Amino acid sequence: MKKVANNKLIKSSEELISMILGLVIVVVVGFLIVNFIQKRRGTVDLPGMTSENLDLGENSMSEETLGGDYYEVKVGDSLWKIAEAEYGDGYMWVEIAKENSLNSPGLIEVGQKLKMPEVISEAKTSNMITEETNYEVKAGDSLWSIATDNYGDGFAWTKIYEKNKSMINNPNVIEKGMVLVLPIL
């Protein structure tokens, strides 16, 4: 009988050691996660976001101080939403990110001042299509390059694709000699 009781005690000790080791691992992992989050929170560098342009009373920057066309980020904003509201085209988020040298476009803060880029380029005004036209695909063409050449905006490839969906099976593959209809944007 003594042997049975002794084995039970050893089994209980093993269980106790396993639980303690498991608890130690959970505590260490929890500490590492909290430490990581705290470090990330304090070191994010956002262009356009400095202590000078936060609302600090008299010292806060205004549009007159900044000059030009700026947008102040509000709760729930994303670059896509801002681009849609300001330009009517969500794809303009790329231009906003470039204008503000944003390395991480998904990280914008409430109160951040974003410089809004000029939307009409020379390419757009000189190549503006005023009526639907046909375009014969040349070697090396892609929907992106056709959109850039004809609209001054590569993202307009989606409009060309939608207009010609019946003859384009894969938007990444267009063939030389195809005649595409270029829609009015």
Backbone as JSON, one array per atom type, in Angstrom:
{
  "sequence": "MKKVANNKLIKSSEELISMILGLVIVVVVGFLIVNFIQKRRGTVDLPGMTSENLDLGENSMSEETLGGDYYEVKVGDSLWKIAEAEYGDGYMWVEIAKENSLNSPGLIEVGQKLKMPEVISEAKTSNMITEETNYEVKAGDSLWSIATDNYGDGFAWTKIYEKNKSMINNPNVIEKGMVLVLPIL",
  "N": [[0.81, -1.2, 0.0], [1.95, 1.13, 0.64], [3.53, 1.73, -1.53], [1.7, 2.41, -3.6], [0.61, 4.76, -2.6], [2.91, 6.33, -2.63], [3.54, 6.47, -5.39], [1.32, 7.91, -6.25], [1.8, 10.32, -5.0], [4.14, 11.15, -6.34], [3.12, 11.43, -8.91], [1.37, 13.53, -8.49], [3.2, 15.5, -7.82], [4.52, 15.81, -10.25], [2.45, 16.8, -11.8], [2.04, 19.21, -10.45], [4.5, 20.51, -10.89], [4.38, 20.75, -13.7], [2.15, 22.45, -13.95], [3.16, 24.76, -12.7], [5.35, 25.41, -14.37], [3.92, 25.87, -16.74], [2.42, 28.1, -15.96], [4.48, 29.95, -15.54], [5.43, 30.23, -18.16], [3.15, 31.38, -19.42], [3.04, 33.82, -18.01], [5.49, 34.99, -18.78], [5.19, 35.21, -21.59], [2.95, 36.91, -21.66], [4.07, 39.2, -20.45], [6.0, 39.86, -22.43], [4.33, 40.5, -24.61], [2.88, 42.73, -23.63], [5.03, 44.49, -23.22], [5.96, 44.76, -25.88], [3.76, 46.04, -27.11], [3.68, 48.46, -25.68], [6.14, 49.59, -26.42], [5.75, 49.92, -29.2], [3.68, 51.76, -29.24], [4.86, 54.12, -28.35], [6.8, 54.81, -30.24], [6.03, 55.33, -32.85], [6.47, 57.12, -35.73], [4.99, 59.67, -37.32], [4.75, 61.35, -40.3], [3.87, 64.74, -40.64], [2.65, 64.85, -38.22], [3.28, 66.33, -35.41], [4.29, 67.67, -32.21], [3.9, 70.3, -32.48], [1.78, 70.75, -34.24], [-0.38, 69.69, -32.96], [-3.37, 70.27, -31.05], [-2.58, 72.74, -29.12], [-3.51, 74.96, -27.85], [-2.85, 78.42, -28.09], [-0.52, 78.02, -29.52], [-1.07, 76.2, -31.49], [-1.09, 74.98, -34.85], [-2.54, 76.56, -37.63], [-4.56, 76.51, -40.63], [-3.78, 78.75, -42.03], [-1.22, 79.18, -41.03], [0.07, 76.88, -41.89], [-0.25, 77.03, -44.66], [-1.44, 76.53, -48.02], [-3.47, 73.67, -49.08], [-4.84, 71.77, -46.66], [-5.82, 68.86, -44.79], [-7.47, 67.92, -41.88], [-7.22, 65.07, -39.98], [-9.93, 63.08, -38.93], [-11.89, 61.25, -36.47], [-12.26, 57.88, -37.35], [-11.39, 58.18, -39.93], [-9.68, 57.2, -42.93], [-7.04, 56.95, -45.33], [-8.19, 56.24, -47.75], [-10.95, 56.92, -47.37], [-10.68, 59.68, -47.0], [-9.62, 60.44, -49.49], [-11.77, 59.74, -51.16], [-13.72, 61.52, -50.18], [-12.54, 64.05, -50.63], [-11.67, 64.03, -53.32], [-13.36, 62.4, -54.74], [-12.48, 59.96, -55.54], [-11.26, 57.09, -54.4], [-8.81, 55.89, -54.94], [-6.98, 57.91, -54.99], [-5.7, 57.98, -52.61], [-3.13, 57.08, -52.69], [-1.69, 59.19, -53.8], [-2.03, 61.11, -51.8], [-0.63, 59.88, -49.73], [1.96, 59.87, -50.85], [2.44, 62.64, -51.11], [2.61, 63.38, -48.46], [4.72, 61.91, -47.56], [4.28, 59.39, -46.32], [5.23, 56.52, -44.81], [3.9, 54.4, -43.71], [0.93, 54.12, -44.63], [-1.43, 53.26, -43.4], [-1.32, 54.16, -40.86], [-2.52, 56.73, -39.55], [-3.29, 59.57, -37.58], [-5.82, 60.92, -35.44], [-6.37, 64.33, -35.73], [-4.06, 64.81, -37.1], [-2.42, 66.7, -39.61], [-2.82, 66.66, -43.01], [-1.28, 67.3, -46.06], [-2.9, 68.14, -48.96], [-2.67, 66.9, -52.2], [-2.28, 68.43, -55.47], [-4.74, 67.76, -57.84], [-5.19, 67.66, -60.63], [-3.25, 66.81, -63.26], [-0.83, 67.63, -65.83], [-0.78, 65.58, -67.68], [-3.33, 64.46, -67.41], [-5.01, 66.57, -68.25], [-4.11, 67.06, -70.86], [-4.56, 64.66, -72.16], [-7.25, 64.12, -71.98], [-10.12, 62.25, -72.53], [-12.89, 62.85, -74.46], [-14.94, 61.59, -75.73], [-16.17, 58.24, -76.3], [-13.69, 56.11, -77.5], [-11.95, 53.97, -79.81], [-9.27, 51.71, -79.21], [-6.38, 50.23, -80.38], [-4.63, 47.5, -79.27], [-1.18, 47.41, -78.62], [2.03, 45.72, -78.9], [3.37, 44.89, -75.76], [1.65, 46.46, -74.32], [-0.46, 47.13, -71.48], [-3.4, 47.08, -69.43], [-3.04, 48.98, -67.45], [-0.95, 50.63, -68.51], [-2.22, 51.62, -70.79], [-4.32, 53.04, -69.63], [-2.85, 54.96, -68.19], [-1.56, 56.33, -70.3], [-3.76, 57.34, -71.73], [-5.54, 58.52, -69.93], [-4.04, 59.61, -67.94], [-3.99, 58.44, -65.51], [-3.32, 55.6, -63.94], [-4.98, 53.96, -62.44], [-7.37, 54.01, -63.72], [-7.59, 51.81, -65.25], [-9.41, 49.95, -64.41], [-11.86, 50.88, -65.25], [-11.61, 50.7, -68.02], [-11.37, 47.94, -68.24], [-13.91, 47.11, -67.22], [-15.58, 48.14, -69.23], [-14.83, 46.6, -71.38], [-15.17, 43.96, -70.7], [-16.41, 41.76, -71.87], [-14.72, 40.83, -73.87], [-12.27, 40.49, -72.66], [-10.77, 38.07, -70.89], [-8.98, 37.77, -68.78], [-7.77, 40.37, -66.91], [-5.06, 40.81, -66.73], [-3.99, 39.88, -69.01], [-3.82, 40.9, -72.16], [-4.16, 40.97, -75.69], [-2.07, 41.67, -78.49], [-3.36, 43.65, -81.08], [-6.0, 43.49, -80.32], [-9.05, 45.32, -80.13], [-9.98, 47.79, -78.1], [-12.55, 49.49, -76.3], [-12.37, 52.72, -75.17], [-13.66, 54.23, -72.44], [-15.55, 57.22, -71.52], [-14.5, 59.04, -68.74]],
  "CA": [[0.0, 0.0, 0.0], [2.82, 2.29, 0.71], [4.01, 1.99, -2.88], [0.62, 3.09, -4.32], [0.54, 6.13, -2.1], [4.12, 7.01, -3.07], [3.36, 6.75, -6.82], [0.33, 8.96, -6.36], [2.48, 11.54, -4.61], [5.04, 11.54, -7.43], [2.29, 11.89, -10.01], [0.89, 14.85, -8.09], [4.34, 16.42, -7.91], [4.73, 16.06, -11.68], [1.37, 17.69, -12.21], [2.31, 20.5, -9.85], [5.63, 21.11, -11.62], [3.87, 21.11, -15.03], [1.31, 23.64, -13.8], [4.03, 25.91, -12.38], [6.06, 25.76, -15.6], [2.93, 26.46, -17.65], [2.11, 29.44, -15.46], [5.66, 30.79, -15.81], [5.43, 30.52, -19.6], [2.06, 32.33, -19.68], [3.43, 35.13, -17.47], [6.57, 35.54, -19.61], [4.61, 35.6, -22.88], [2.13, 38.1, -21.39], [4.99, 40.33, -20.25], [6.58, 40.22, -23.72], [3.29, 41.14, -25.42], [2.64, 44.07, -23.08], [6.23, 45.27, -23.5], [5.96, 45.05, -27.31], [2.7, 47.03, -27.38], [4.09, 49.75, -25.12], [7.22, 50.14, -27.26], [5.17, 50.35, -30.49], [2.85, 52.94, -29.02], [5.67, 55.3, -28.1], [7.83, 55.08, -31.23], [5.51, 55.51, -34.2], [6.78, 58.44, -36.25], [4.07, 59.99, -38.39], [4.98, 62.63, -40.96], [2.72, 65.63, -40.53], [2.13, 64.81, -36.86], [4.29, 66.73, -34.43], [3.69, 68.33, -31.06], [3.59, 71.68, -32.87], [0.49, 70.88, -34.9], [-1.47, 69.21, -32.11], [-4.08, 71.41, -30.49], [-1.93, 73.16, -27.89], [-3.97, 76.32, -27.55], [-2.38, 79.48, -28.97], [0.6, 77.57, -30.34], [-1.45, 75.22, -32.5], [-0.96, 75.46, -36.22], [-3.81, 76.7, -38.34], [-4.37, 76.39, -42.06], [-3.04, 79.92, -42.48], [0.18, 78.97, -40.66], [0.61, 75.82, -42.72], [-0.3, 77.42, -46.06], [-1.89, 75.46, -48.9], [-4.69, 72.93, -48.79], [-4.58, 70.71, -45.69], [-6.98, 68.17, -44.24], [-7.22, 67.44, -40.53], [-7.77, 63.73, -39.81], [-10.99, 62.97, -37.93], [-12.14, 59.9, -35.99], [-12.82, 56.98, -38.36], [-10.82, 58.45, -41.26], [-8.58, 56.44, -43.53], [-6.64, 57.68, -46.54], [-9.19, 55.95, -48.78], [-12.14, 57.74, -47.11], [-10.32, 61.08, -47.24], [-9.5, 60.6, -50.94], [-13.12, 59.73, -51.72], [-14.42, 62.74, -49.79], [-11.9, 65.23, -51.21], [-11.46, 63.94, -54.77], [-14.35, 61.54, -55.38], [-11.76, 58.8, -56.05], [-10.51, 56.49, -53.31], [-7.45, 55.55, -55.36], [-6.1, 59.07, -54.78], [-5.01, 57.81, -51.33], [-1.71, 56.9, -53.0], [-1.12, 60.53, -53.99], [-1.99, 61.75, -50.48], [0.48, 59.25, -49.0], [3.21, 60.37, -51.44], [2.57, 64.07, -50.79], [2.94, 63.52, -47.04], [5.83, 60.99, -47.27], [3.81, 58.42, -45.33], [5.79, 55.19, -45.02], [2.87, 53.46, -43.28], [-0.32, 54.85, -44.87], [-2.49, 52.81, -42.51], [-1.13, 54.76, -39.54], [-2.78, 58.16, -39.46], [-3.8, 59.87, -36.25], [-6.82, 61.99, -35.31], [-5.71, 65.62, -35.51], [-2.92, 64.94, -38.01], [-2.67, 67.57, -40.76], [-2.32, 66.08, -44.24], [-1.25, 68.2, -47.21], [-3.65, 67.54, -50.04], [-1.98, 67.16, -53.47], [-3.0, 68.97, -56.62], [-5.28, 66.56, -58.48], [-5.18, 67.67, -62.09], [-1.9, 66.88, -63.8], [-0.79, 67.97, -67.25], [-1.11, 64.37, -68.43], [-4.78, 64.3, -67.42], [-5.68, 67.6, -69.04], [-3.74, 66.98, -72.27], [-5.04, 63.41, -72.73], [-8.62, 63.9, -71.56], [-10.98, 61.66, -73.56], [-14.19, 63.49, -74.39], [-15.93, 60.66, -76.26], [-15.66, 56.88, -76.36], [-12.85, 55.88, -78.68], [-11.37, 52.64, -79.93], [-7.82, 51.67, -79.04], [-5.81, 48.95, -80.79], [-3.57, 47.1, -78.35], [0.14, 47.21, -79.22], [2.91, 44.82, -78.14], [3.86, 45.46, -74.52], [0.59, 47.21, -73.64], [-1.24, 46.56, -70.39], [-4.51, 47.99, -69.14], [-2.48, 50.07, -66.66], [-0.23, 51.57, -69.39], [-3.22, 52.27, -71.65], [-5.02, 54.02, -68.78], [-1.92, 56.04, -67.91], [-1.35, 57.1, -71.53], [-4.98, 57.99, -72.23], [-6.26, 59.25, -68.89], [-3.12, 60.18, -66.96], [-4.29, 57.8, -64.23], [-3.23, 54.15, -64.11], [-6.1, 53.28, -61.78], [-8.52, 54.0, -64.63], [-7.61, 50.53, -65.96], [-10.61, 49.21, -64.02], [-12.97, 51.37, -66.1], [-11.39, 50.1, -69.34], [-11.7, 46.52, -68.09], [-15.37, 46.98, -67.11], [-16.19, 48.44, -70.52], [-14.44, 45.57, -72.36], [-15.19, 42.69, -69.99], [-16.88, 40.67, -72.73], [-13.64, 40.29, -74.71], [-11.07, 40.28, -71.86], [-10.99, 37.02, -69.9], [-8.1, 38.04, -67.65], [-7.29, 41.75, -67.09], [-3.6, 40.83, -66.8], [-3.57, 39.37, -70.32], [-4.49, 41.45, -73.34], [-3.39, 40.55, -76.85], [-1.77, 42.63, -79.55], [-4.37, 43.66, -82.13], [-7.34, 43.65, -79.73], [-9.56, 46.68, -80.2], [-10.69, 48.07, -76.86], [-13.29, 50.76, -76.23], [-11.96, 53.56, -74.04], [-14.85, 54.99, -72.01], [-15.41, 58.58, -70.95], [-14.47, 58.92, -67.27]],
  "C": [[0.85, 1.26, 0.0], [3.28, 2.7, -0.7], [2.96, 2.76, -3.7], [0.54, 4.54, -3.89], [1.74, 6.93, -2.58], [4.03, 7.38, -4.56], [2.36, 7.89, -7.05], [0.95, 10.31, -6.02], [3.41, 12.03, -5.71], [4.23, 12.06, -8.61], [1.76, 13.29, -9.71], [2.0, 15.88, -8.17], [4.61, 16.78, -9.36], [3.67, 17.03, -12.22], [1.6, 19.1, -11.69], [3.44, 21.23, -10.58], [5.18, 21.56, -13.0], [3.01, 22.38, -14.97], [2.16, 24.88, -13.52], [4.78, 26.36, -13.63], [5.11, 26.41, -16.62], [2.58, 27.88, -17.25], [3.25, 30.4, -15.73], [5.69, 31.17, -17.29], [4.35, 31.53, -19.95], [2.43, 33.72, -19.2], [4.5, 35.77, -18.35], [6.01, 36.01, -20.96], [3.74, 36.85, -22.7], [2.98, 39.33, -21.2], [5.58, 40.79, -21.58], [5.56, 40.95, -24.62], [3.03, 42.57, -24.94], [3.83, 44.98, -23.38], [6.29, 45.68, -24.97], [4.95, 46.15, -27.65], [3.11, 48.4, -26.86], [5.2, 50.38, -25.95], [6.67, 50.65, -28.58], [4.39, 51.66, -30.32], [3.7, 54.21, -28.93], [6.63, 55.66, -29.21], [7.32, 55.26, -32.64], [5.75, 56.95, -34.63], [5.87, 58.71, -37.45], [4.42, 61.33, -39.01], [3.72, 63.48, -40.87], [2.14, 65.67, -39.13], [3.27, 65.13, -35.9], [3.57, 67.41, -33.28], [3.29, 69.76, -31.43], [2.22, 71.81, -33.51], [-0.64, 70.18, -34.16], [-2.15, 70.44, -31.5], [-3.47, 71.75, -29.13], [-2.31, 74.6, -27.55], [-3.45, 77.32, -28.56], [-1.3, 79.01, -29.92], [0.2, 76.59, -31.42], [-1.41, 75.84, -33.88], [-2.34, 75.54, -36.85], [-3.52, 76.55, -39.83], [-3.57, 77.57, -42.61], [-1.54, 79.75, -42.19], [0.81, 77.95, -41.6], [0.69, 76.25, -44.19], [-0.8, 76.25, -46.9], [-3.15, 74.78, -48.41], [-4.37, 71.74, -47.9], [-5.89, 70.11, -45.22], [-6.6, 67.67, -42.85], [-7.96, 66.12, -40.33], [-8.77, 63.7, -38.66], [-11.14, 61.5, -37.52], [-12.78, 59.08, -37.12], [-12.27, 57.2, -39.76], [-9.78, 57.42, -41.64], [-8.19, 57.23, -44.77], [-7.65, 57.45, -47.66], [-10.43, 56.84, -48.6], [-11.86, 59.21, -47.39], [-10.25, 61.34, -48.74], [-10.87, 60.6, -51.61], [-13.86, 61.02, -51.42], [-13.86, 63.97, -50.51], [-11.85, 65.22, -52.73], [-12.51, 63.11, -55.5], [-13.72, 60.28, -55.94], [-10.88, 58.25, -54.94], [-9.07, 56.16, -53.66], [-6.48, 56.73, -55.2], [-5.38, 58.98, -53.44], [-3.51, 57.67, -51.55], [-1.02, 58.26, -53.13], [-1.02, 61.28, -52.66], [-0.82, 61.19, -49.68], [1.82, 59.75, -49.52], [3.46, 61.82, -51.02], [3.03, 64.28, -49.35], [4.07, 62.59, -46.6], [5.46, 59.98, -46.18], [4.38, 57.04, -45.67], [4.78, 54.11, -44.65], [1.51, 54.16, -43.42], [-1.48, 54.44, -43.98], [-2.41, 53.44, -41.13], [-1.3, 56.28, -39.63], [-3.49, 58.4, -38.14], [-4.85, 60.98, -36.32], [-6.07, 63.28, -34.99], [-4.52, 65.85, -36.42], [-3.31, 65.81, -39.19], [-2.01, 66.94, -41.99], [-2.38, 67.11, -45.36], [-1.94, 67.47, -48.35], [-2.99, 67.9, -51.38], [-2.9, 67.78, -54.52], [-3.46, 67.78, -57.45], [-5.15, 66.54, -59.99], [-3.75, 67.83, -62.58], [-1.97, 67.25, -65.27], [-1.2, 66.78, -68.1], [-2.62, 64.2, -68.52], [-5.46, 65.33, -68.32], [-5.34, 67.48, -70.52], [-4.3, 65.73, -72.93], [-6.49, 63.12, -72.4], [-9.46, 63.39, -72.74], [-12.38, 62.25, -73.39], [-15.31, 62.65, -75.0], [-15.31, 59.27, -76.32], [-14.86, 56.71, -77.65], [-12.35, 54.45, -78.66], [-9.86, 52.74, -79.81], [-7.34, 50.29, -79.45], [-4.6, 48.65, -79.91], [-2.28, 46.83, -79.14], [0.94, 46.25, -78.35], [3.42, 45.56, -76.9], [2.83, 46.27, -73.75], [0.02, 46.41, -72.47], [-2.39, 47.53, -70.14], [-4.02, 49.2, -68.35], [-1.8, 51.1, -67.59], [-1.19, 52.3, -70.33], [-3.95, 53.35, -70.87], [-4.12, 55.22, -68.5], [-1.73, 56.94, -69.13], [-2.58, 57.9, -71.94], [-5.74, 58.81, -71.2], [-5.34, 59.96, -67.9], [-3.3, 59.58, -65.58], [-4.32, 56.29, -64.44], [-4.4, 53.4, -63.5], [-7.36, 53.26, -62.63], [-8.59, 52.69, -65.43], [-8.87, 49.75, -65.63], [-11.81, 49.62, -64.88], [-12.85, 50.77, -67.51], [-11.78, 48.63, -69.3], [-13.21, 46.32, -68.03], [-16.05, 47.18, -68.45], [-15.95, 47.31, -71.52], [-14.44, 44.16, -71.77], [-15.58, 41.51, -70.89], [-15.76, 40.07, -73.57], [-12.35, 40.04, -73.93], [-11.39, 39.24, -70.78], [-10.21, 37.29, -68.62], [-7.53, 39.45, -67.84], [-5.77, 41.86, -67.15], [-3.08, 40.38, -68.16], [-4.43, 40.01, -71.41], [-3.57, 41.17, -74.52], [-3.22, 41.68, -77.85], [-2.84, 42.51, -80.63], [-5.8, 43.77, -81.6], [-7.77, 45.1, -79.88], [-10.45, 46.91, -78.98], [-11.43, 49.4, -76.97], [-12.82, 51.5, -74.98], [-13.13, 54.44, -73.64], [-14.51, 56.41, -71.58], [-15.44, 58.4, -69.45], [-15.26, 60.01, -66.62]]
}
